[in-house]
Amino acid sequence: MKTFLKAKWEEIVMVNYEIDPTILKPYLPFGLELDMHEGKCFVSLVGFKFNQSKIFGVKIPFYGSFDEVNLRFYVKRIDGAELKRGVVFISEIVPYKIVSILANSLYKEHYSFAEMSSSIRVENGIKNINYNWKVNTEHHAIIASFDNELKDIEPNSLEEFIYEHYFGFTNVSDTETWEYKVNHPRWLTNEIKEYKINCDFEKMYGSDFAFLNHQKPYSVYNAQGSEVSIDWKINKLNLR
């Protein structure tokens, strides 16, 4: 399998909200069903560092490292004897227009660009992570602190459910879905200490997600991350 992209995904903060599955049904691509954990449906607001990117092994000058913030939900499909568990993105934000154009054109994703900044510092065994972005005149932020000691993800936990999805699915049309594979090892994580989420979900993602402005996150996680690769092959699911 030829590798399209290699990069390091680092300091992945996942802010997870329980959601009524009926809200997500209009966003569900053809051929997929929602993936649940213990009967609960989730969306995640995600901030992370996208570093040292290479396309077909070639470093990307000037635009190879950046922050990303996305909103995603969890899906699955049966492919023969294989259960494929993956994610669908409502929106993905990066600070560079050229990156959004490339991702949208090659993988039919839902990228846009905005002013972004981040900071990560460790003090007295506590890791403090801030992801900030500005859309129009609105400022948004994920601010969280974690114990800097790494731990394994517990089997069958919500944390495992949130992180262990290795496919991306894109809604191309009512009758076509694109599927691609993301490869990385099982990550190590850090325990949450405290957090503050400053995000206007309605302005960012539309009226369907306005209720998140008043809903407390179900959980907040941080993964150290690793090198990841994305396969070049795109599997097209359609009615034809």
C-alpha positions as CSV (number, residue, x, y, z in Angstrom):
1,M,0.0,0.0,0.0
2,K,1.5,3.4,-1.0
3,T,1.6,6.0,1.7
4,F,0.1,9.4,0.7
5,L,0.9,11.3,3.9
6,K,3.2,10.9,6.9
7,A,3.2,13.3,9.8
8,K,3.4,13.5,13.6
9,W,0.1,14.0,15.4
10,E,1.0,15.3,18.8
11,E,-0.8,16.5,22.0
12,I,-4.2,15.4,20.9
13,V,-6.9,16.9,23.2
14,M,-10.3,15.3,22.8
15,V,-13.3,17.1,24.3
16,N,-16.2,14.6,24.2
17,Y,-19.9,15.3,24.4
18,E,-22.8,12.9,24.5
19,I,-25.3,13.7,21.7
20,D,-28.7,12.5,20.5
21,P,-28.0,10.2,17.6
22,T,-30.8,11.7,15.6
23,I,-28.9,14.9,15.3
24,L,-26.1,13.1,13.5
25,K,-28.2,11.1,11.1
26,P,-28.2,13.9,8.4
27,Y,-24.4,14.0,8.5
28,L,-24.0,10.2,8.2
29,P,-22.4,9.2,4.9
30,F,-23.9,6.5,2.7
31,G,-23.1,2.9,3.8
32,L,-22.3,3.7,7.4
33,E,-23.9,3.5,10.8
34,L,-23.2,5.3,14.0
35,D,-20.8,3.7,16.4
36,M,-21.8,3.8,20.0
37,H,-20.1,3.2,23.3
38,E,-22.3,1.5,25.9
39,G,-25.4,2.8,24.1
40,K,-24.1,6.4,24.1
41,C,-23.4,8.5,21.0
42,F,-20.5,11.1,21.0
43,V,-19.1,14.0,19.2
44,S,-15.6,15.3,19.9
45,L,-14.0,18.7,19.7
46,V,-10.4,18.0,18.9
47,G,-7.2,20.1,19.0
48,F,-3.8,18.8,18.1
49,K,-0.4,19.5,16.5
50,F,0.1,18.3,12.9
51,N,3.9,18.3,12.6
52,Q,6.6,17.3,10.1
53,S,4.3,16.5,7.3
54,K,5.5,14.6,4.2
55,I,3.5,13.9,1.0
56,F,4.8,10.8,-0.8
57,G,8.0,11.1,1.3
58,V,8.7,14.7,0.4
59,K,8.7,17.3,3.2
60,I,6.3,20.1,2.8
61,P,8.2,23.4,2.9
62,F,6.7,26.3,5.1
63,Y,3.4,24.5,5.6
64,G,4.5,21.2,7.1
65,S,3.7,21.9,10.8
66,F,0.5,23.5,12.0
67,D,-2.4,23.3,14.5
68,E,-5.7,21.7,13.7
69,V,-9.1,21.8,15.4
70,N,-11.9,19.6,14.2
71,L,-15.4,18.4,15.2
72,R,-15.9,14.7,14.5
73,F,-18.2,11.8,15.3
74,Y,-17.9,8.0,15.3
75,V,-19.1,5.5,12.7
76,K,-18.6,1.9,11.6
77,R,-19.3,-0.5,8.7
78,I,-19.0,-4.2,8.1
79,D,-16.7,-5.0,5.1
80,G,-16.9,-8.8,4.7
81,A,-15.5,-10.2,7.9
82,E,-13.9,-7.0,9.0
83,L,-15.4,-4.3,11.3
84,K,-14.1,-0.9,10.2
85,R,-14.5,1.7,12.8
86,G,-13.8,5.3,11.8
87,V,-14.7,9.0,12.1
88,V,-16.6,11.5,10.0
89,F,-15.6,15.2,10.3
90,I,-18.2,17.9,10.6
91,S,-15.5,20.5,10.2
92,E,-11.7,20.8,10.2
93,I,-9.8,24.1,10.7
94,V,-6.2,24.8,9.9
95,P,-4.2,28.1,9.7
96,Y,-3.2,27.7,6.0
97,K,-5.5,28.0,3.0
98,I,-3.2,25.8,0.8
99,V,-3.5,23.0,3.3
100,S,-7.3,23.2,3.3
101,I,-7.4,23.2,-0.5
102,L,-5.1,20.2,-0.8
103,A,-7.1,18.1,1.8
104,N,-10.5,19.1,0.3
105,S,-9.4,18.3,-3.3
106,L,-7.6,15.0,-2.6
107,Y,-9.8,13.5,0.1
108,K,-13.0,15.4,-0.2
109,E,-12.7,16.6,3.4
110,H,-14.4,19.6,5.0
111,Y,-11.4,21.9,5.7
112,S,-11.4,25.6,6.2
113,F,-8.7,28.0,7.5
114,A,-8.6,30.5,10.3
115,E,-6.1,32.4,12.5
116,M,-4.8,29.8,15.0
117,S,-2.2,29.6,17.8
118,S,-1.2,27.2,20.6
119,S,1.0,26.7,23.6
120,I,2.2,23.7,25.4
121,R,4.2,23.9,28.6
122,V,5.1,21.5,31.5
123,E,5.4,22.9,35.0
124,N,5.7,20.9,38.2
125,G,4.6,17.7,36.5
126,I,1.5,19.4,35.0
127,K,1.1,19.7,31.2
128,N,-0.8,22.8,30.1
129,I,-2.2,22.8,26.6
130,N,-4.0,25.7,24.9
131,Y,-5.5,25.7,21.4
132,N,-6.8,29.0,20.1
133,W,-8.6,29.9,16.9
134,K,-10.4,33.0,15.5
135,V,-13.3,32.8,13.0
136,N,-14.5,36.2,11.8
137,T,-14.3,38.2,15.0
138,E,-15.0,35.3,17.4
139,H,-12.3,33.9,19.5
140,H,-12.4,30.2,20.6
141,A,-10.2,28.1,22.8
142,I,-9.5,24.7,24.3
143,I,-7.6,25.1,27.5
144,A,-6.7,22.1,29.6
145,S,-4.2,20.8,32.1
146,F,-3.1,17.2,32.5
147,D,-0.9,15.1,34.7
148,N,2.3,14.7,32.7
149,E,2.8,11.1,33.7
150,L,1.9,8.8,30.7
151,K,-0.4,5.9,31.1
152,D,-1.8,3.1,29.0
153,I,-5.4,3.3,27.6
154,E,-7.6,1.0,29.6
155,P,-9.2,-1.8,27.4
156,N,-12.9,-1.4,26.7
157,S,-12.9,2.2,28.2
158,L,-14.5,5.3,26.6
159,E,-11.0,6.6,26.2
160,E,-10.2,3.5,24.0
161,F,-13.4,4.0,22.0
162,I,-12.5,7.7,21.4
163,Y,-9.0,7.1,20.2
164,E,-9.2,3.7,18.5
165,H,-10.9,4.5,15.2
166,Y,-8.6,4.0,12.3
167,F,-10.6,4.9,9.2
168,G,-11.8,8.3,7.8
169,F,-15.0,8.5,5.9
170,T,-16.2,11.4,3.7
171,N,-19.7,12.1,2.5
172,V,-19.2,12.8,-1.2
173,S,-22.9,12.6,-2.1
174,D,-26.1,10.8,-1.1
175,T,-24.9,7.7,-3.0
176,E,-21.1,7.8,-2.5
177,T,-18.7,7.7,0.4
178,W,-14.9,7.7,0.4
179,E,-13.0,5.6,2.9
180,Y,-9.3,5.9,3.8
181,K,-7.0,4.2,6.3
182,V,-5.1,6.0,9.1
183,N,-2.2,4.1,10.6
184,H,-0.6,4.7,14.0
185,P,0.3,2.7,17.2
186,R,-1.9,2.6,20.3
187,W,-1.2,5.9,22.1
188,L,-0.3,6.7,25.6
189,T,-2.4,9.3,27.4
190,N,-2.4,11.7,30.4
191,E,-5.0,12.1,33.1
192,I,-7.1,15.3,33.0
193,K,-6.7,17.9,35.9
194,E,-8.9,20.8,34.7
195,Y,-10.2,22.4,31.6
196,K,-12.0,25.3,30.1
197,I,-13.8,25.2,26.7
198,N,-14.5,28.5,25.0
199,C,-16.3,27.6,21.8
200,D,-19.5,29.0,20.3
201,F,-20.7,25.7,18.7
202,E,-23.6,27.4,17.0
203,K,-21.5,29.9,15.2
204,M,-18.8,27.4,14.4
205,Y,-20.9,24.4,13.3
206,G,-24.5,25.5,12.9
207,S,-27.7,25.4,14.9
208,D,-27.7,21.5,15.2
209,F,-24.8,21.9,17.6
210,A,-26.0,25.0,19.5
211,F,-27.0,22.9,22.5
212,L,-23.3,22.1,23.2
213,N,-22.8,25.7,24.3
214,H,-24.7,24.8,27.5
215,Q,-23.6,21.2,27.9
216,K,-20.7,20.0,30.0
217,P,-18.2,17.7,28.3
218,Y,-18.7,14.0,29.1
219,S,-14.9,13.6,29.3
220,V,-11.7,15.3,28.2
221,Y,-8.6,13.3,27.2
222,N,-5.0,14.0,26.1
223,A,-2.9,11.6,24.0
224,Q,0.8,12.0,23.5
225,G,0.5,11.0,19.8
226,S,2.9,9.6,17.4
227,E,3.9,9.4,13.7
228,V,0.9,8.6,11.6
229,S,0.5,7.6,7.9
230,I,-2.5,7.8,5.6
231,D,-2.8,5.3,2.8
232,W,-3.1,6.7,-0.8
233,K,-5.8,4.2,-1.8
234,I,-9.4,5.5,-1.4
235,N,-12.2,3.0,-1.3
236,K,-15.3,4.4,-2.9
237,L,-18.6,3.1,-1.5
238,N,-21.5,3.8,-3.9
239,L,-24.8,2.4,-5.3
240,R,-23.4,2.0,-8.8
